[in-house]
C-alpha cells in the first residue's frame, strides 16, 4: 500500500474549459501510513505526446500545503483554481497530441513521491494576448516552451549552416536555371492570397495571374491544399521525422488547354477550408502545417509551382486581427477590352407574345424583386461588418428569388470547384458588384448559359434572377446562383 | 466535443509514443543486481553493449536511479559535448563517440563509469586497470521479456482501474521473430496498432 492515495477532481464533469477560463477542482489526499512531507504541490502544464519528442509548456506550480507530518487515516481536501492558457488547445491527432494536465505531488523526503495527474480538455476561447496583427501574414504563435528533450546547440547550428550551403550549391543552382526557363515561357507569375490567417470552415481564395510569353500547351493549372502533422523523435543525426496527412484537397481550374502569347491568364481558386481542430502548431519537434501549392503543369516541361503557408487558427483568435486589404482587382485590360454593353440576359425575357397587361404585371414583379434585393443589400450594409449578422441575413433570404443587376468585374470557369448544385459544376462564376452599390457578389451560372455568359465583358451590366447561397465573410461578398428559368 | 485522449481504451495516451526521460526511467524493466554489485568495487566500470533499439539507454537510466549523485551525458553524433567533471558514477551514453583524448582522460580517472556503447572497450579499460563488467543489452530479451516489456508500457499509460488492452504472447512472439532484440522497432509497430484500436481488446 502506498503512503497515501491522491485524487484530482475537476468541478466540471466533462473537464472541458475554454482558453482563458478558470479551471477549478479539488484534490483529495488520504493518508495510509504515518509520514512526513516537505509540502504538497500542484502543477499545471501542457505537454505533447505521440511519435515526436515530448514538448511542454512552462510548469505553473502552486503550493497547496507546507511541510508537516501526517497520521494514518487522515483525509485532506484542497481546492484549486487556475487560469487556463489560451494556446495551444487540446488536440488529438495521429502523430501528435496536445493535452493539458493538472498534477499533485506529495514531497516525501528520502522516498518515492506519491503523485497523481489528470488531464482536461482545453477548447478555443480567448485569443492569446500577443496574437495581433494582420490576417495577411503568418503571426508567430509559439507558446512559452518549458521542456524539450532535444535542446539545440551551437555545433548543430554550424552543421545546419554547412548543410544549407551545400543545399544551395547543389539544389538551388539548377533550381535558379529552372526558374529562368519557366520565366521565359510564363512571364512573371503573380500569386495573390488575400488572407493567410484563416479559421476552419472559412472560404479561402487565391489568384494566379500571368501573361505567357509564348504559345504553349498546359496539362493543368491547379492547387493542392495540404494539412500535415509532423513529429520528430530522437536527437542529433539520429532524428526520425514522422508525418501524417490530415487533409489533402486538389482543385484544377483549367486543364488540357493552350495558352496564347500575350493573353492574360487570371484564375481564381476557392476552397472552403475543412472544419478541423487541427490548428496550425509550431513546436520544436511537433508541428501542424497547412499549405496551398499552386502548380502549372506543362507537358515535357518543368512545372511551375509555389507554396503558400496558411495559418489555421480558431475563429475566436481572429477577433483581434485586422482584415487584410481586398485582393487587388486583376489587370484584365489586355484580355477584356471593349466598350461596356448592357445586359445579355434580360430578366424575365419572355419570348412569347403576351398581352400588354401581362407584360406590365411581369415588369412590375421584376421591379419588386429588384427593389427587394436592393433593400436586402442595404440592410446587410447596415449590419456590423464582423460577426454573423450578415451571414444570418443571407441565410434567412436563401429561399427567395431575387432580380439583380450586376456590374461585371470578371467571368471565370467554375470547373466543378465548390459548386454543389447539378447543372452548375461546369458553368461560369461571375464576380462583380450589385449595380448602384459597392456590394460584392459572386454568382454561379448554369452550364447551359455558358455561351451567353462568355460574351460578358468587364464593365457590362448583367441582369439575372438569382437565389442566395451564403455569405463570404472573407471577401464581404454575397455568394449566389443563377436561377434556371426554364426549370419547373 | 473533444473527449479525453485514449479514454475509450482506458488509457491516457498511446502507450508506444515517445517518453520523457523520467517516464522511460520509471518504466524500465532491467535486472540491475549484477551491475550494482560490480559497481561496489572501486574504479569499476559497467559497459552496456548493444545495437540501436536494444535498450542501452534504458539500462543506463535504470542504473542511474540507484545513484543520487550520478552524472549522465549523451554524446550525439557529430557533436562533442563536455564530459561532466562532477558526479559519480559517470554515465556516458553512446560512448563509442568519445574522442581518443576524452577516452584516455575518462578511462584513467578513478570515477566509476557506466557506458552505453556499440563498441567493446574491454581491452582499453583493462589496460587502464579498471575492473569491468560487460552487459549485453539484449542478454535477457526473448519472447517472454518482450511480452512483459510491452504490457508494462500499456500499464504505464493506464487511465483508471478496470480493463485495458493487453498484448498477447502470440503477438510478442511475432514481434520478436520480426524484429529480434530491437525493442524500439517493436514499439513503433505497436504505436500504429494502438492508433487503430477502437475498443479495449487483446492485441
Boltz contact constraints between the chains, C-beta under 6 A:
constraints:
  - contact:
      token1: [A, 49]
      token2: [B, 13]
      max_distance: 6.0
  - contact:
      token1: [A, 49]
      token2: [B, 17]
      max_distance: 6.0
  - contact:
      token1: [A, 50]
      token2: [B, 17]
      max_distance: 6.0
  - contact:
      token1: [A, 53]
      token2: [B, 18]
      max_distance: 6.0
  - contact:
      token1: [A, 54]
      token2: [B, 20]
      max_distance: 6.0
  - contact:
      token1: [A, 90]
      token2: [B, 2]
      max_distance: 6.0
  - contact:
      token1: [A, 92]
      token2: [B, 5]
      max_distance: 6.0
  - contact:
      token1: [A, 94]
      token2: [B, 195]
      max_distance: 6.0
  - contact:
      token1: [A, 97]
      token2: [B, 5]
      max_distance: 6.0
  - contact:
      token1: [A, 99]
      token2: [B, 5]
      max_distance: 6.0
  - contact:
      token1: [A, 119]
      token2: [B, 4]
      max_distance: 6.0
  - contact:
      token1: [A, 121]
      token2: [B, 2]
      max_distance: 6.0
  - contact:
      token1: [A, 155]
      token2: [B, 79]
      max_distance: 6.0
  - contact:
      token1: [A, 233]
      token2: [B, 18]
      max_distance: 6.0
  - contact:
      token1: [A, 235]
      token2: [B, 76]
      max_distance: 6.0
  - contact:
      token1: [A, 236]
      token2: [B, 76]
      max_distance: 6.0
  - contact:
      token1: [A, 236]
      token2: [B, 77]
      max_distance: 6.0
  - contact:
      token1: [A, 237]
      token2: [B, 77]
      max_distance: 6.0
  - contact:
      token1: [A, 237]
      token2: [B, 78]
      max_distance: 6.0
